[in-house]
Every structure is written in C-alpha cells, then in structure tokens.
C-alpha cells in the first residue's frame, strides 16, 4: 500500500510531498494528501 504524503513545510502553506510504502514506515504525524478530484483533502495521519 502506497500513500502520497505531504509533510508540513511552513506556516505559509508550503508542503513537501513524498511517497512511501505504508507497511514499511514507522510512526509520526503527517498530513495525508488524498486525491479526490482536481482538489485534495488534507487530513492528519497518525502512524503507530
């Protein structure tokens, strides 16, 4: 399973995107970039 992750870069709304394999990833607070249409929803993802 692979997710596109947008880490919060700064308070100006800048983001750094990065893809990774969820099954091999460990812990952290991240913003998940979910492609829905032309827009995307940003939600917090907590990996334990």
GIKANOR-V671498 format. One record per backbone hydrogen bond with DSSP energy under -1.0 kcal/mol. CO is the residue of the C=O (numbers start at 0). NH is the residue of the N-H. If there is no record, write none. Layout:
CO & NH
CO & NH
This chain:
0 & 21
2 & 19
3 & 32
4 & 17
6 & 15
9 & 12
13 & 8
13 & 9
15 & 6
17 & 4
19 & 2
20 & 23
21 & 24
27 & 46
29 & 44
30 & 5
31 & 42
33 & 40
38 & 35
38 & 36
40 & 33
42 & 31
44 & 29
46 & 27
